[in-house]
Each structure stands twice: as C-alpha cells, then as structure tokens.
Amino acid sequence: MTSHRLRGERLCVGYESRRVLDEVDFQVAEGRLTILLGPNGSGKSTLLKTLARTLGPQRGQVLLDGKDLHRTPTRDVARKLGILPQSPTAPEGLTVRELVGMGRFPHQRLWRQWSREDERAVNDAMSIARVTEFASRPVDSLSGGQRQRCWIAMVLAQETDLLLLDEPTTFLDLKVQVDLLELLAHLAHDQGRTLLVVLHDLNLAAAYADELVMMRDGRIMHGGSPEAVFTAARLKQVFDLDAHVIRDPHTQRLVCVPAISSSSASPLASAQTPQMATALSRTG
C-alpha cells in the first residue's frame, strides 16, 4: 500500500465569501514529480497554498506525517516541507549565498548558530541548482532564470524531501523553463524527492510529469500518468480547448496541438503547426 506523507482531506478553502476548493481530497505521490494543471481560477494554486500552510482551510485538514499541518509549529513544518511561492522577491543587494543561506533557518537555534553542516548544505544546494558561480553576486543582478535557480537552491538548503512550487517557470523563456523542469525531474528521479508543482504550460507538464492532475472549478477532475490523463477529450472538458494530442516521433512524448479551423488558418500556419509542436517536444 502506497503511503502519502502529505495529503488533504475534504478541503474547503476560499477567500472571504468566495469558495474556491470544495470538498477536495488530494494525496501527493511519494518520490515523484506531480504537476497540477487547470484554467485560471480552477483552484490549483489555492490547493498548493493550502497544502503549504499559506492558506488555512475553512473545513477539512491537511496532514503531514499524520499530523495536522496547520497546527504544527512553523519551524517543524519547515524541516519537512520546502515551499517556493510564485514570483518571490529578495531584498535589494542580497547575495546569492545569503539568499540560499536563508534556507537554513529551520535548523538554527539560539544555542546553535551557523555551522559546518549549514555551510555544507548551502554549498550542496548551490551546486545542485548550478548557481555556485553566482554565489557572491546580488540576486537582483541575475537574469530571471538564474534568480529562479537561486530560489530553488534556497529551498534545497532546507534539506527537505517534500517540495511545493507554485508556477516556477512563469515569465521565463522556453529554454529556461525546460532547464528548470529538467532540474525538478532530477530531484525526483535521482534524489528521491517528492515534488508538487503548479504549471500553466500543457506540453511541458505532459513532458515532465510523473503524475498529472487536472483541476476545474475547485475540483480535481482527473489524475494519473500523462498517458492516462492527457487526452483531447479531457483537454476539452477541463480547458474547453479543441486540440489534437499527438505523439512526437522523436521523443514519443505526448504533445497538444490546438485545432485551428480551416476558415481562420492560413495554409502556411496549418502546415507549420505539427512542426512547431515537434520542435517544442524536442526541447525536453
């Protein structure tokens, strides 16, 4: 029987009088990269924030290792659960090493300040995220993709095996998005970490997810492997998107190609669409 260290039970969550999640049950698959998908307002970020203890449920509970997450001390949670919110910002002038070092907060005590163990954890995190060369540079001097790697390194410095990331690829170029997802896949597949990630790009989600979860209107509609979940019928149901799902001949990954009506598509655009999808899948 598969155990789930982090799970939500009958979660009802909202903002003031607006209900967003309605009786949601959810378990994060151990040692895998799970990606949450859904249209705007579907509740995917709300679910992640609730599991991250950023939002409290109106009803239901989140359990981490069998204990109520929202009743557990912050420092205890931070030793087990690493969280990267959407579009984080660092204080002006903060260096990369200083930012990554902030990930050691859960391990600090009044009688235990910076140690060799902290130094090792920071160096390892920067190495894994490939930001060691930027260690002495201010975070705000780096490109968007470099900054995001620094934030991931900060989370890694916590040395938790549960990581939650809310749209970590937003506003980044496609190549940078692919590089970040390669890093996240490495953390799951080679280091045995458990990751839950909110994404908005359908094709990247299908390419990298071990478990793909689709949400709509505050409910989980489908969950499972991309092979089972990423179908034209379900894209229509969840996103109201008319699309073809094809298999790239080079990588065998599933690719979503929006259906374009003959009246609105030029012959050139129609001819290019499959090749564009193939090019995207090759980047993964």
Salt bridges, closest charged atoms under 4 A:
GLU9 OE2 - ARG7 NE 3.16
ASP22 OD1 - ARG19 NH1 3.48
ASP22 OD2 - ARG219 NH2 3.10
GLU23 OE1 - ARG10 NE 2.83
GLU23 OE2 - ARG59 NH2 3.34
ASP65 OD1 - ARG5 NE 2.69
ASP65 OD2 - LYS80 NZ 3.14
ASP68 OD2 - ARG71 NE 3.42
ASP76 OD1 - ARG79 NH1 3.36
GLU117 OE2 - ARG120 NH2 2.54
ASP118 OD1 - ARG104 NE 2.82
ASP118 OD2 - ARG112 NH1 3.47
GLU119 OE2 - ARG97 NH1 3.16
ASP124 OD2 - ARG120 NH1 2.66
GLU159 OE1 - ARG104 NH1 3.31
GLU159 OE2 - ARG120 NH2 2.62
ASP161 OD1 - ARG5 NH1 2.65
GLU167 OE1 - HIS200 ND1 3.45
ASP179 OD2 - LYS175 NZ 2.91
ASP190 OD2 - HIS186 ND1 2.70
ASP210 OD2 - HIS189 NE2 2.87
GLU211 OE2 - ARG32 NE 3.13
ASP217 OD2 - ARG216 NE 3.63
GLU227 OE2 - ARG247 NH1 3.03
ASP240 OD1 - LYS236 NZ 2.94
ASP242 OD1 - LYS236 NZ 3.35
